[in-house]
Every structure is written in structure tokens, then in C-alpha cells.
Amino acid sequence: MKEKMTEVESDILEAKIVEAAKELFIRKGFEQTSMSDIAQAADINRTTLHYHFRTKEKMFQAVFGSIVLSFLPRIQLIFDEEATFMEKLSKALDEYFSIFTANPFLPRFIISEIQRDVDHLLHVGRVMHLDHYLRAIGNVIEDEMARGNIKTIPLPEVLIAFMSSVTYPFLSKNLIIALFYEDESGFTDCFLVRWKQRILRQMRDLLAVE
């Protein structure tokens, strides 16, 4: 009789399954990826896969949530600090750059899911209580506006100005490196350092009280 898997072995297998699912979700999207696809990619049978993840929805949450939950609480803590808005924004940029550098697929993954089925993405966010962190961050920004520390403009404009500047360099990273740098270190150590300052200047111009 086969011995029961140890906790460490189980954790290793789950990590392998999540990685296989992540690659499939990125390449095919949630809808076009089946549990059979994931089992085959992880080199396990369906029974083993269902033991660890009973549904594809749980699988998606494990892939998406494990990453987003690793940094959204830190972003909220940054915006709750006693500091100027631009100081908070600078620290938040460092967090986004760090998570996107460690997970370069994430911007493309999120954007593709927004285009494919935004309602599903929002549903996953609500199930995992990600909306709590987003509302808290939005409340801080609106409070800064109400206190006159930054210009009062619609929150969607602040979000788009910030997130587009943060995500697009990672979406086009391969092209930027191919055209302007010899390797990835040029992108990370040169381009991103300068780009961070450009984003901060852009946000300061957008939000500065006249």
C-alpha cells in the first residue's frame, strides 16, 4: 500500500500544481483551461488534483490570490502611514515594482482576464476580500483630497494614471530590453529607477494643489 504523503511532500506537490495552473491560465485563460489540462501539466492524475483543489475556481484563487494577497495588505499599510501623499506613493511604487519584477506575468495575466471576463475577476476578488483593501486605499486617497492635501479629481483618473504608468513597462519589458539594454539588469537597475521618478513627477503634476 502506498504510504500517505507527508505535509512537506503535499506542500511541494501543491506548489507544483499551482505553477502548472499559472502557466496554463496565462497561456490559455481561465475559461479555456480545464482541470485535465492542469493535471496533465503537473504530471498527476485527476483524483490527486481534486484532492488538493476541488474546483478550477479554487485553483484560480490559489494562483491569483496567493500573489495579490502577498502585497495588497502592504500597500494598504503604506497608505495608512503618517506621511505625505507623495511619500506614500513612492513606497507603493517600490512594492509594485518589486511584485511585478518577481512575477513578470502578473500584469499581462490581470489585463487578459479583465478583457476576457471582468465579472469573474471581480468575483474572485470579492471572495478573497481583495475589495476590502482596494476600498481602504481609495478612502485614503479621497480623504487626502477632502483635506486639501491633493487636488480633487475623479478617483478613476488617479487609478488609470498610476496603474498604466506602472504596468505598461512590464508589459513591454522584452521590447525595451531588446532595443535599449543588453540584459534584464539594465531594465531593472537603470530604466525602472528613472521611470519611478518620472511617475512621481507625473502624479505630482496631476495632483498638486494650485
C-alpha positions in Angstrom: 0.0 0.0 0.0 1.3 3.4 -0.9 2.4 5.5 2.1 0.5 8.7 2.9 2.2 11.8 1.6 3.9 13.9 4.3 3.0 17.5 4.9 6.2 18.7 3.2 5.6 16.5 0.2 2.0 17.7 0.0 3.2 21.4 0.1 5.7 20.7 -2.7 3.1 19.0 -4.8 0.6 21.8 -4.3 3.3 24.3 -5.4 3.9 22.3 -8.5 0.2 22.2 -9.3 -0.2 26.0 -8.8 2.8 26.6 -11.0 1.4 24.4 -13.8 -2.0 26.0 -13.5 -0.4 29.5 -13.6 1.3 28.8 -16.8 -1.9 27.4 -18.4 -4.0 30.3 -17.2 -1.5 32.8 -18.6 -1.3 31.0 -22.0 -4.9 29.9 -22.4 -7.0 31.9 -20.0 -9.3 30.7 -17.2 -12.2 29.6 -19.5 -10.1 27.5 -21.9 -8.0 25.8 -19.2 -9.5 22.5 -17.9 -8.7 20.6 -14.8 -7.5 17.8 -17.0 -5.1 20.2 -18.6 -3.7 21.2 -15.2 -3.4 17.5 -14.1 -1.5 16.6 -17.3 0.8 19.7 -17.0 1.5 18.8 -13.3 2.1 15.1 -14.3 -0.6 13.9 -11.8 -4.0 12.2 -12.2 -7.3 14.0 -11.8 -8.0 12.3 -8.5 -4.8 13.7 -6.9 -5.6 17.1 -8.4 -9.1 17.2 -6.9 -7.8 16.1 -3.6 -5.7 19.3 -3.4 -8.0 21.6 -5.4 -11.7 20.5 -5.7 -12.6 23.1 -8.4 -11.0 25.1 -11.1 -12.3 28.2 -9.2 -10.2 27.2 -6.2 -7.3 26.7 -8.4 -7.7 30.1 -9.9 -7.9 31.7 -6.5 -4.7 29.9 -5.4 -2.8 31.2 -8.4 -4.3 34.8 -8.4 -4.8 35.3 -4.7 -1.5 34.0 -3.4 0.3 36.7 -5.3 -2.1 39.6 -4.9 -2.6 38.9 -1.2 1.2 39.0 -0.7 1.3 42.7 -1.5 -2.1 44.4 -1.3 -2.1 44.4 2.6 1.4 46.1 2.4 0.0 48.7 0.1 -2.8 49.5 2.5 -0.4 49.8 5.4 1.7 52.2 3.4 -1.3 54.4 2.7 -2.3 54.3 6.4 1.1 55.7 7.4 1.6 59.2 8.8 3.4 60.6 5.8 2.8 62.9 2.8 0.8 61.5 0.0 3.8 61.6 -2.4 5.9 59.7 0.2 3.3 57.1 0.4 3.1 56.9 -3.4 6.9 56.4 -3.6 6.8 53.5 -1.2 3.8 52.0 -3.0 5.7 52.2 -6.3 8.5 50.2 -4.8 6.1 47.5 -3.8 4.5 47.3 -7.3 7.9 47.2 -9.0 9.0 44.5 -6.6 6.0 42.3 -7.1 6.0 42.7 -10.9 9.7 42.1 -11.1 9.3 38.8 -9.1 6.1 37.9 -11.1 6.6 39.4 -14.6 3.5 37.5 -15.9 1.1 39.3 -13.5 0.3 42.5 -15.4 -0.5 40.5 -18.6 -2.4 37.9 -16.6 -4.7 40.5 -15.0 -5.2 42.5 -18.2 -6.1 39.4 -20.2 -8.6 38.4 -17.5 -10.1 41.9 -17.4 -10.6 41.6 -21.2 -11.9 38.0 -21.1 -14.3 38.2 -18.2 -14.0 41.1 -15.8 -17.0 39.9 -13.7 -15.2 36.7 -12.9 -12.1 38.5 -11.9 -14.2 40.8 -9.6 -16.0 37.8 -8.2 -12.6 36.2 -7.3 -11.6 39.5 -5.7 -14.7 39.7 -3.6 -14.5 36.0 -2.5 -10.9 36.7 -1.3 -11.8 40.0 0.2 -9.4 41.9 -2.0 -12.1 44.6 -2.4 -11.6 45.5 1.3 -8.0 46.6 0.6 -8.9 48.5 -2.6 -11.7 50.4 -0.8 -9.4 51.2 2.1 -6.8 52.6 -0.3 -9.5 54.5 -2.2 -10.8 56.0 1.1 -7.3 57.3 2.0 -6.9 59.0 -1.4 -10.4 60.6 -1.1 -9.6 61.7 2.4 -6.4 63.4 1.2 -8.5 65.2 -1.4 -11.1 66.3 1.2 -8.3 67.7 3.5 -6.9 69.7 0.6 -3.6 67.9 0.5 -4.0 66.8 -3.1 -6.2 68.1 -5.9 -9.8 66.7 -6.0 -10.2 64.8 -9.3 -12.2 61.6 -10.0 -10.7 58.5 -8.5 -10.7 56.6 -11.8 -8.4 59.2 -13.3 -5.9 58.8 -10.4 -6.1 55.0 -10.8 -5.5 55.0 -14.5 -2.7 57.5 -14.4 -0.9 55.5 -11.8 -1.6 51.9 -12.9 -1.0 52.5 -16.6 2.4 54.0 -15.9 3.3 51.1 -13.6 2.1 48.2 -15.7 3.0 49.2 -19.2 6.8 49.0 -18.8 6.4 45.4 -17.6 4.1 44.5 -20.5 6.7 45.8 -22.9 9.8 44.8 -21.0 11.1 42.4 -23.6 10.9 45.1 -26.3 12.6 47.7 -24.1 15.4 45.3 -23.2 15.9 44.3 -26.9 16.0 47.8 -28.1 17.9 49.7 -25.4 19.7 47.3 -23.0 22.0 44.3 -23.1 20.2 42.3 -20.4 17.4 42.5 -17.8 19.7 44.2 -15.3 19.6 47.3 -17.5 15.8 47.3 -17.3 15.7 46.8 -13.5 18.7 48.9 -12.4 18.5 51.7 -14.9 15.2 52.1 -16.6 12.9 51.3 -13.6 14.9 53.6 -11.3 14.5 56.5 -13.7 10.9 55.6 -14.5 9.9 55.7 -10.9 10.9 59.3 -10.7 9.0 60.1 -13.9 5.9 58.5 -12.5 6.2 60.5 -9.3 6.6 63.8 -11.3 3.6 62.9 -13.4 1.4 62.1 -10.3 2.7 65.3 -8.6 1.7 67.4 -11.6 -1.7 65.7 -11.7 -2.5 66.0 -8.0 -0.6 69.2 -6.9 -2.9 71.8 -5.3 -2.7 75.0 -7.2 
